[in-house]
């Protein structure tokens, strides 16, 4: 009898059922009726592009423009395009002056990228407005959403926190304003604030690391740093005025949660302070670099190094210990010569990349942005990009992604 002729034989071959054999053949790709494949798992959505390597400055000309540069893989910069702010800059002329000169806004942070990298803000000192741009999350290109008129005179420095833009004004009765950012780019006024002493000349504002204070450097004609507590609705309470051990402060930055650094133009130095829970400052130490007009500053993301831009056209490098103690590494870590007769190059507004590898500096007297690599406190020039303003001295501000 044939091996498979009996019913029992047809059901079993050497102890295996035919159904098991068919299943085994299907698993190896054999047989005439393959098994039903498992249901396909939906593909995970492609990750959103991560926007990086963008840099922005402003011409500060009568027809003000934001200039968009691309940060290349090696840290160098290339000019990409420019977009009108819809507002007027100062064209290099300080309020009350008659001829153009570098640093007409007398400030730091006149251009600012929001922490989530979706929005760019730029001041227009000539007509008292602030422009709000959307940042394309793939290309970094800008689209103007709205140019907002403000109640202050000569907006000069910006800080952003939890949907509220804080604007510092160079002159006028109320020199600090709080504005809620709306979806269409409107800045809805929450409050305006007078500085405690009439005639103070403010130069910069910055947000404390715990988002509790707006800290104003009040500046070249006074000796004060004012810490304004931020209320839950974004408005500000009366500020704590710090004057002890402070001499002509221009720009401040944090090197950790409770260490505050301030450029000291009177002593040609950088000073460090403990920043208390009430906004009070206590001096840690002050280190003289000896370079003229130390005004602008960037701190590496790890808080270990500070780079101070000087009106003389040099950059001074400092180390910052964990307890905030400063040490001078190099009074002239970088320097650019002036290109206009009688005008210093002015190493001014600066921005350091989130990875701490690159520093970008606007040389206001030379009408250019210079890129540096950062290795500890050592700066190495990578390249420069001339911006091309009409006066060659109106350039202001820098911020990046």
C-alpha positions, 0 to 999 in steps of 0.5 A: 500500500502506498505510504499516504494511502491510509487515512492515518498515514495521510494525517501523520508522517513520522509523528508530524501532522500535515497541518504542522508541516504546512505551517512549517513550509509557509514559514520558510516561504514554501507551500501554495498558500502562504500565511497571512502576514502580520498587520503592518505597523504604521511608520513613525512620522519623520522627525521635524527638521532641527533648525540650526546654524543661523545668525542674524544682525541688523543694519540699523539704517533708515530703512532698517534690515535684518541680515540673515547669515548661515553658519557653515559646518566649520563655524564660518559665516556666509551672508544669505539674505536680508529682510526689511523690518518695516521700521526705521533705524538710527543710521548710526546717529545717536540721539542728540548727535549730528554725525554717524558713529559706531554703537548708536543704540548704546546697547546689547541685545537689539536683535533677539531670537526667542528660546524656542527659535520660532521668532526673531525680534528687532528694535527700530531705534529711529521710529520707536518700533519693534519688529516681530518675524517668524523664523522658517524652521527649515531654512531659517528665513524670516517673514515679517509678521508685524512692526509694533509702535511702542510708547518708549523712545529709542528702543535699544535692548530686548529680553524674552520670557514665557511669551512676554517681550521686555523692551528697554528704551534709551530715553524717555520717561518710561524706559522699560516696557512689558509686552505680551506676544500675540500669534499675529506678531502683535505686542500687547502692552502689559506695562511700562516702567520708569527707572528709579532715578531720572536721567539714568542711561540704561544699556541692556536687559537680560532674564535671570536663569530661573526666569524670576527677574528682568535685570537692567544694566543702567549704564554709562552715566550711572552706577546701578544694576536693577533687578525687576521681579517678574510677576505671574502675568509677566508684569514687573514689580518695583526693582531692587537697585544695586549700586554697591561695588558697581561702576558704569555697568554696560552689559550683564550675563549669567555664568550659572544660576547664581553668578552674575557678570557685569562689564565695568567700563569705568575700571576697564574690567569685568566683575562677578557677583553672587545674585541673591534670591531677592535680586541683590548683588554681592561682589565676588571679584573684579579683574582689570583687563585694561582694554578701553570701553569693555561693554559687550559680553558673551558667556560659554554655555557651561559658564566657564569662560567669558568674552568681553568686547571692547570699544578699542576693537579687542576681545578680552577672555576670562575664566570663571570658576565654579564659585564665580571667581574671575581670572584674566586669560588674555586681554587681547584674545582677538583684535580687528583693526579699524578700516575708517580713519579715526574710527575704532573697529569696536568689538561689540555685540556677540553671540556664542553657539549652543555647543560653545564651539563658536563665537560671532562678533559684530565689529560696529566700526568695521561694518562686519561680522567675524566668526571665531572658533572657541577652545577654552579661552582661546579664540581663532578667527575663521572668517569675516563677512562684510555687511555693507551698510551705507555709513559703514558704522550703523551695524547693531546687534547679533543673535543666532541659532 
